[in-house]
Every structure is written in C-alpha cells, then in structure tokens.
Amino acid sequence: MKYSLLFSLLALGLFACAQPSASIQPVSNRQLKHELDSLLIRDQLFREVLFDPTNRKRKQRYSLATAYHLPAGQEMVGLSALMLAVDSSDLHRVRAIIGFG
C-alpha cells in the first residue's frame, strides 16, 4: 500500500511535469514575425538579382541599380556592397532580437 501511494504520487508528478505550463506556451507575436519576414525579403532581394545564373533578373538588377543611383557599369559591385551592408544590419538586428548583443 505504501508503495502504491508512492507510485501514484510519482506518476501524478510526472504527468504534471509533462503537461505544458502556461508560462512556456508559444506566444504568437505577429510584430516579430513581420519583422523577421521583412528581414528575409530584404536579404533575398539582392541575392536573387546578383546570383541569377539564368540572367532572368537582369531588368530587376538594373532597376535596383537605378533606384540606388549606382553608376553605369558598376551595378554588380554596387549591389554587392549594398547586400553586405544589409547583411550586417540584419545580423545586428537578429542578435538584438535573440539577446546576443
């Protein structure tokens, strides 16, 4: 009987631990999701036009170069520099979000 009661209490404790508590439930944070999605889109924008083996994004590349006032003939260099700047900015923001600095 003593072991039965002990086993019941142990089982109840394990069952209680297995249930997710309210404090660790996933929180829906639309603002954070929106910010991370924006970072992803901005990150991929330059990569898609710079690393396009089919050259289908040529018009978009020149449109971006024009929008950023890059000199003619320097589109790839200028867009690469912009991509690196965006990468650095995004890295700082992600580190701030996750508490890494």
Residue pairs with C-beta under 8 A, 6 or more apart in sequence:
32 97
35 93
35 97
36 97
39 90
39 93
39 94
42 86
42 90
43 86
43 87
43 90
45 64
46 64
46 79
46 80
46 82
46 83
46 86
47 83
48 57
48 60
49 57
49 60
49 61
49 64
49 79
50 61
50 76
50 79
50 80
50 83
52 58
52 61
61 75
61 76
61 79
62 75
64 79
65 74
65 75
65 78
65 79
68 78
68 79
68 82
70 78
70 79
71 78
95 101
